[in-house]
Amino acid sequence: MTTETPRQTRQRPPSDDSSAYGESLADIYDSLYPASGPAVDLMVAFLQELRPAPASLLELGVGTGRLAIPLAAHGYRVHGVDASPAMLTKLHENDPTGDVTTSVGDFSALAVEERYDLVLTALNTFFMLPTQEQQISCLRGIHDALADGGTAVFETYNPQVYHRLTETTTRVGHLAPEALLLDTIQVNQSLQSVLVVHTVMGSGQLRKVPEVSRYAWPAEFDVMARLAGLRVTGRWADWDRSPVTDHSEKHVYVVERQSI
């Protein structure tokens, strides 16, 4: 089985920085983000309402297939792009029937030969592009990847969640009975950037993985989308379409393709 389908996508090879996060966490990613449960069910229902299967769907930052595999099981024709070969190797282990096709690439420089009914960028992946220029470039690539009448969906954290942190913050989570995840969070408000150092502790081992993201405020996201020929048509606090408040943990954007 191959993880490359150049007929569908052509991307610039990922840089070491863009793939390091996935390469470091691929073996525990499924423990961090389970591939089943109410959150996944709500996401599938949300997309089915927008564009029912068998629509074609491109997922950017597909990871180990947490969303792509359930979507394929519901009849979507799914292709995933990720910067990390290790993540895609794990995806194909999770998807032995090969329902999801994939390619390795940097989706800030996305180029496609086919166009899709849906483009999905979930779980803060869009904010992991570290500059405004890369984020706009990604949006332009999404514009070109969408079919006429196509829709893009973004799941991001609410910038308020981190912007209000004025001091280094530490959070502890459990990965397994004998493993802990310690997250140390630092925010640079002027640069709209967040540095999270994930420290994985367990079985006598210690591993540190840095994650850098650049958040965009809703008004900025709207302007960047318009520059790319896209238009925001909806924003909710979760996949259940609950209204956004200052205390919402996340934002779910729906964006439509416009003519530039």
C-alpha positions in Angstrom: 0.0 0.0 0.0 1.3 3.4 -0.9 0.8 6.7 1.0 1.3 8.8 -2.1 -1.3 9.7 -4.6 0.2 12.5 -6.7 -2.7 12.3 -9.1 -4.8 14.1 -6.4 -2.4 16.5 -4.7 1.0 18.0 -5.3 2.6 19.8 -2.3 6.0 21.1 -1.5 7.8 18.6 0.7 7.4 19.4 4.3 10.1 21.2 6.2 11.7 19.7 9.3 9.7 22.2 11.4 6.3 21.4 9.9 6.7 17.6 10.4 8.5 17.5 13.7 5.4 17.6 15.9 3.7 14.7 14.1 6.9 12.7 13.9 7.4 13.0 17.7 3.8 12.3 18.8 2.6 9.8 16.2 2.9 6.8 18.5 0.7 8.4 21.2 -1.5 10.6 19.1 -4.4 8.2 19.3 -4.3 8.3 23.1 -4.3 12.1 23.0 -7.2 12.3 20.5 -9.5 9.2 20.5 -11.0 8.3 17.1 -14.5 7.6 18.4 -17.0 9.2 20.8 -19.5 12.0 20.8 -17.1 14.7 19.4 -16.4 12.6 16.3 -20.1 11.7 15.9 -21.1 15.4 16.1 -18.4 16.3 13.5 -19.6 13.7 11.0 -23.2 14.9 11.5 -22.1 18.6 11.0 -20.4 17.8 7.7 -23.3 15.5 6.5 -25.6 18.5 6.9 -23.3 20.7 4.8 -22.4 18.2 2.0 -23.8 14.6 2.4 -21.8 11.6 1.3 -20.6 10.5 -1.2 -19.1 14.0 -1.5 -15.3 14.3 -2.0 -13.4 15.6 1.0 -9.8 16.8 1.5 -8.5 16.9 5.1 -5.5 19.0 5.8 -3.4 17.8 8.8 -5.1 14.4 8.6 -2.9 12.9 11.3 -3.6 9.3 12.2 -7.1 9.4 10.6 -9.1 10.3 13.7 -11.7 12.0 11.5 -10.8 10.8 8.0 -11.5 7.1 8.7 -15.0 7.6 10.3 -15.8 10.0 7.4 -14.8 7.4 4.9 -16.9 4.8 6.7 -19.9 7.1 6.3 -19.3 7.1 2.5 -17.2 10.2 1.9 -14.3 9.9 -0.6 -11.5 11.1 1.6 -8.0 12.2 0.8 -5.7 13.4 3.6 -2.5 15.5 3.6 0.0 15.6 6.5 3.5 16.8 6.9 4.5 13.8 9.0 5.2 10.4 7.3 5.0 8.8 10.8 1.4 10.1 11.2 0.4 8.7 7.8 2.0 5.3 8.5 -0.1 5.1 11.7 -3.2 6.2 9.7 -2.7 3.3 7.3 -2.4 0.9 10.2 -5.7 2.2 11.5 -7.2 2.0 8.0 -6.3 -1.5 6.7 -8.9 -1.4 4.0 -7.3 1.6 2.5 -10.4 3.7 2.3 -8.5 7.0 2.9 -5.8 8.0 0.4 -3.0 10.2 1.6 0.0 12.3 0.6 2.9 13.9 2.5 3.1 17.6 2.0 3.2 21.1 3.4 -0.4 22.4 3.1 0.7 26.0 3.4 1.7 25.5 -0.3 -1.2 23.3 -1.4 -1.6 22.5 -5.0 -4.3 20.1 -6.3 -5.1 18.5 -9.6 -8.6 17.6 -8.4 -11.2 19.7 -6.7 -13.2 18.8 -3.6 -16.7 19.3 -2.3 -15.4 19.7 1.2 -12.0 20.8 2.7 -11.6 20.1 6.4 -8.9 21.6 8.7 -9.6 20.4 12.2 -8.2 20.4 15.7 -6.3 23.8 15.5 -4.2 22.6 12.5 -4.7 25.9 10.7 -3.2 27.9 13.6 -0.1 25.7 13.5 1.0 27.6 10.4 3.3 30.0 12.3 2.9 33.2 10.1 0.1 35.2 8.7 1.6 34.8 5.2 1.5 31.0 5.5 -2.0 31.1 6.7 -3.1 33.3 3.8 -1.2 31.0 1.4 -3.1 28.0 2.9 -6.4 29.7 2.4 -5.6 30.4 -1.2 -4.7 26.8 -1.7 -8.0 25.8 -0.2 -9.8 28.2 -2.6 -8.2 26.4 -5.5 -8.9 23.0 -4.0 -12.7 23.6 -3.7 -15.1 22.7 -6.4 -17.7 25.3 -7.5 -20.1 25.5 -4.6 -17.6 23.8 -2.3 -17.3 24.4 1.4 -14.3 24.6 3.8 -14.6 23.9 7.5 -12.1 24.9 10.1 -11.9 23.9 13.8 -9.7 26.2 15.9 -9.3 27.1 19.5 -10.9 30.3 20.6 -8.0 32.8 20.7 -9.3 34.2 24.0 -8.5 30.8 25.7 -4.8 31.5 25.4 -4.6 35.3 24.9 -5.8 35.9 28.4 -2.9 33.8 29.9 -0.4 36.4 31.2 1.9 33.9 32.9 3.3 30.5 32.1 0.7 27.9 32.7 1.0 24.2 33.3 -1.7 21.5 32.7 -1.5 17.8 33.5 -3.3 15.0 31.7 -3.3 11.2 31.8 -2.3 9.2 28.7 -2.4 5.8 30.2 -2.3 4.2 33.7 1.5 4.7 33.8 1.9 7.8 31.6 1.3 11.5 32.1 1.2 14.4 29.7 2.5 17.7 31.1 1.8 20.8 29.0 3.7 24.0 29.7 2.1 27.0 27.9 3.6 30.4 27.1 1.8 33.1 25.2 3.3 36.1 23.3 0.3 38.4 23.0 1.9 40.9 20.7 2.8 38.1 18.2 -0.4 36.2 18.8 1.7 33.1 19.3 1.5 30.2 21.7 4.3 27.8 22.7 3.2 24.6 24.2 5.9 22.2 25.4 4.4 18.7 25.7 6.3 16.6 28.2 5.4 12.9 28.1 6.4 11.0 31.2 6.1 7.2 31.6 7.9 3.9 31.7 11.1 5.5 32.9 11.2 7.8 29.8 10.9 11.6 29.4 10.1 13.2 26.0 9.6 16.8 25.2 7.8 18.0 22.1 7.3 21.7 21.3 4.2 23.0 19.5 4.0 26.5 18.2 0.8 28.1 17.0 -0.3 31.5 15.7 -3.9 32.4 16.5 -6.0 34.7 14.3 -8.9 36.7 15.7 -12.2 36.2 14.0 -12.1 39.5 12.2 -8.6 38.8 11.0 -9.6 35.3 9.9 -12.5 36.9 7.9 -10.2 39.3 6.2 -7.6 36.6 5.3 -10.4 34.5 3.9 -11.6 37.3 1.7 -8.0 37.9 0.4 -8.0 34.3 -0.6 -11.4 34.5 -2.4 -13.3 32.8 0.4 -16.2 34.1 2.6 -17.0 33.1 6.1 -20.7 32.1 6.3 -20.9 30.7 9.8 -19.1 30.4 13.1 -20.1 28.3 16.1 -18.6 27.2 19.4 -18.6 23.5 18.6 -19.9 20.9 16.1 -23.3 21.1 17.7 -23.7 24.6 16.3 -23.9 26.2 19.8 -23.4 30.0 19.8 -19.9 31.5 20.3 -19.2 33.3 23.6 -16.0 34.7 25.1 -15.7 31.5 27.1 -16.1 29.1 24.2 -13.2 26.7 24.0 -13.2 26.5 20.2 -14.5 28.0 17.0 -15.9 26.1 14.0 -15.9 28.2 10.8 -17.8 27.4 7.6 -16.3 29.1 4.6 -17.5 29.2 1.0 -15.6 29.6 -2.2 -16.0 33.0 -4.0 -14.6 34.3 -7.2 -11.4 36.3 -6.7 
